[in-house]
């Protein structure tokens, strides 16, 4: 029987966010306990909070917003590759050394980043994908690439990797929690909130395998 893994990071006040991004605030504005007709909450958060999808206009002026991301790229066969032995950023040579099957269109990197979700603070560093690593993924025909922390790019150099992928309409999934997931083949279900005109959106993301 296939198992279903929820690899979404719960969105909550106090959760780690990328430095400079809005922090998460959730407020109860009506409450049954106070005599209101229902419980009702308001949320204030950045669209790149937790597990989320980047839209092309996140790094490319005038490019498409989240509603232009093709749904067919977000659902379908995927592969979680074991990159936990990688101690630096993932470049083209590293990608060539990993056990990635031919023809994979949706690729999620499980790295040492996954352990960072156990900490309630933004890290000093994380494993990202370099620009030449992004071009290697393009050569392989990848349509979606995901990683297990809040940026797919190396620390301090976000633009080249994002532009390389987003310019070719490759979907970027960031902030997946892959701690409970073993490397291998899965069915991916990734559904970002349809925030019209937005440069990204939180996404409930599941793996079935």
C-alpha positions as CSV (number, residue, x, y, z in Angstrom):
1,X,0.0,0.0,0.0
2,X,1.4,3.4,-1.0
3,X,2.2,5.8,1.8
4,X,1.4,9.5,1.7
5,X,4.0,12.0,3.0
6,X,3.1,15.6,3.8
7,X,6.4,17.4,3.2
8,X,4.8,20.9,3.9
9,X,6.3,23.0,6.7
10,X,3.5,24.2,9.0
11,X,3.1,27.9,8.8
12,X,3.0,29.4,12.3
13,X,4.1,32.5,14.2
14,X,7.8,32.4,15.1
15,X,8.8,30.1,12.3
16,X,12.1,30.7,10.4
17,X,11.7,33.0,7.4
18,X,14.4,34.3,5.0
19,X,16.0,37.4,6.5
20,X,14.2,40.5,5.3
21,X,10.9,38.6,4.5
22,X,7.8,39.4,6.5
23,X,7.4,37.3,9.6
24,X,4.2,35.2,10.2
25,X,1.4,36.6,12.3
26,X,-1.9,34.8,12.8
27,X,-4.6,36.5,14.9
28,X,-8.0,35.3,16.1
29,X,-10.4,38.2,15.2
30,X,-13.6,36.5,16.2
31,X,-14.1,33.7,18.8
32,X,-16.9,31.4,19.8
33,X,-15.6,31.7,23.4
34,X,-16.3,35.4,23.3
35,X,-19.8,35.0,22.0
36,X,-19.1,35.5,18.3
37,X,-21.0,33.4,15.7
38,X,-17.8,31.6,14.7
39,X,-14.0,31.4,15.1
40,X,-12.3,33.6,12.5
41,X,-8.6,34.3,12.0
42,X,-6.5,36.7,10.1
43,X,-3.0,35.8,8.7
44,X,-0.2,38.1,7.7
45,X,2.8,36.5,6.1
46,X,5.2,36.6,3.2
47,X,4.3,34.6,0.2
48,X,7.6,32.7,0.4
49,X,6.9,31.4,3.9
50,X,7.4,27.7,4.6
51,X,7.0,25.3,1.7
52,X,6.3,27.5,-1.3
53,X,6.6,27.8,-5.1
54,X,8.5,30.7,-6.8
55,X,6.8,32.4,-9.8
56,X,9.0,33.6,-12.7
57,X,8.4,37.3,-11.7
58,X,10.1,36.6,-8.4
59,X,13.4,37.3,-10.1
60,X,12.5,38.4,-13.7
61,X,10.8,41.7,-14.2
62,X,7.6,41.4,-16.3
63,X,7.6,37.6,-16.2
64,X,4.5,35.6,-15.2
65,X,3.1,35.5,-11.7
66,X,2.0,32.4,-9.7
67,X,-1.1,31.9,-11.8
68,X,1.0,31.2,-14.9
69,X,2.9,28.3,-13.3
70,X,1.6,25.2,-15.2
71,X,-0.3,22.9,-13.0
72,X,0.9,19.8,-14.9
73,X,4.5,20.6,-13.8
74,X,3.3,20.5,-10.1
75,X,1.7,17.0,-10.2
76,X,3.2,13.8,-11.4
77,X,6.1,11.3,-11.1
78,X,9.0,12.7,-9.2
79,X,12.3,11.6,-7.7
80,X,13.9,12.4,-4.3
81,X,17.6,12.3,-4.8
82,X,19.9,11.6,-1.9
83,X,22.3,14.5,-1.6
84,X,22.9,14.2,2.1
85,X,26.6,13.5,1.5
86,X,27.1,16.9,-0.2
87,X,28.9,19.3,2.1
88,X,29.0,22.3,-0.2
89,X,26.7,23.7,-2.8
90,X,25.4,21.5,-5.6
91,X,27.1,22.3,-8.9
92,X,27.0,20.5,-12.3
93,X,29.8,18.1,-11.3
94,X,28.0,17.1,-8.1
95,X,24.7,16.6,-10.0
96,X,26.5,14.2,-12.4
97,X,27.8,12.2,-9.4
98,X,24.4,11.7,-7.9
99,X,22.2,8.8,-8.7
100,X,19.5,10.6,-10.8
101,X,17.6,8.4,-13.2
102,X,17.3,9.5,-16.8
103,X,14.1,11.3,-17.8
104,X,13.2,12.6,-14.4
105,X,11.1,15.8,-14.8
106,X,10.4,16.6,-11.1
107,X,13.4,16.4,-8.9
108,X,13.7,17.0,-5.2
109,X,17.0,17.3,-3.5
110,X,17.2,15.8,0.0
111,X,20.3,17.4,1.6
112,X,21.6,18.2,5.1
113,X,19.2,21.1,5.0
114,X,16.4,18.8,6.1
115,X,17.9,18.7,9.6
116,X,17.6,22.5,9.8
117,X,13.8,22.2,10.2
118,X,14.4,20.9,13.8
119,X,15.9,24.3,14.7
120,X,13.7,27.3,15.2
121,X,16.1,29.8,13.7
122,X,17.5,30.8,10.3
123,X,20.8,29.0,9.7
124,X,24.2,30.5,9.0
125,X,24.4,28.5,5.8
126,X,22.6,25.8,3.8
127,X,23.2,23.7,0.7
128,X,22.0,25.4,-2.5
129,X,22.3,24.8,-6.2
130,X,24.8,26.9,-8.2
131,X,24.1,28.5,-11.6
132,X,26.0,25.8,-13.5
133,X,24.1,23.2,-11.5
134,X,20.9,24.8,-12.7
135,X,22.1,24.7,-16.3
136,X,22.9,21.0,-15.8
137,X,19.3,20.4,-14.7
138,X,18.0,22.3,-17.7
139,X,20.1,20.0,-19.9
140,X,18.4,17.0,-18.2
141,X,15.0,18.3,-19.1
142,X,13.8,18.9,-15.5
143,X,10.5,20.8,-15.2
144,X,10.4,21.2,-11.5
145,X,13.3,21.3,-9.0
146,X,12.8,21.3,-5.2
147,X,15.0,21.7,-2.2
148,X,14.6,21.2,1.5
149,X,15.2,24.8,2.7
150,X,14.0,28.3,2.0
151,X,16.2,29.1,-0.9
152,X,17.3,27.0,-3.8
153,X,20.3,29.2,-4.4
154,X,23.6,29.4,-2.5
155,X,23.8,31.9,0.4
156,X,24.6,35.4,-0.8
157,X,24.1,34.7,-4.5
158,X,20.4,34.2,-5.1
159,X,19.9,35.7,-8.6
160,X,21.9,33.5,-11.1
161,X,20.3,30.1,-10.0
162,X,16.8,31.5,-9.9
163,X,17.0,33.3,-13.2
164,X,18.6,30.3,-15.0
165,X,15.6,28.1,-13.9
166,X,12.7,30.6,-14.0
167,X,13.7,32.0,-17.4
168,X,13.2,28.6,-18.8
169,X,9.9,28.1,-17.0
170,X,11.3,25.5,-14.6
171,X,9.2,25.5,-11.4
172,X,11.1,26.1,-8.2
173,X,9.8,24.4,-5.0
174,X,11.5,25.7,-1.9
175,X,11.1,24.8,1.8
176,X,10.1,21.1,1.5
177,X,10.6,19.1,4.7
178,X,12.1,15.8,3.5
179,X,13.2,14.4,6.9
180,X,10.8,11.5,6.9
181,X,11.2,10.7,3.2
182,X,13.6,8.2,1.8
183,X,15.3,8.8,-1.6
184,X,13.4,7.2,-4.5
185,X,10.5,7.5,-6.8
186,X,7.2,9.2,-5.7
187,X,4.1,10.9,-7.1
188,X,4.3,14.6,-6.3
189,X,1.2,16.7,-5.5
190,X,2.2,20.4,-5.1
191,X,-0.6,23.0,-5.0
192,X,0.4,26.6,-4.4
193,X,-2.3,29.0,-3.3
194,X,-3.7,30.9,-6.3
195,X,-2.6,34.4,-5.2
196,X,-3.2,36.4,-8.4
197,X,-0.3,38.5,-9.5
198,X,2.0,37.1,-6.7
199,X,5.7,36.3,-7.1
200,X,5.2,33.1,-5.1
201,X,2.8,31.2,-2.9
202,X,2.8,28.8,0.0
203,X,2.0,25.2,-1.3
204,X,0.6,22.2,0.4
205,X,3.0,19.5,-0.9
206,X,2.6,15.8,-0.7
207,X,4.6,12.8,-1.9
208,X,3.0,9.4,-2.5
209,X,5.1,6.3,-2.8
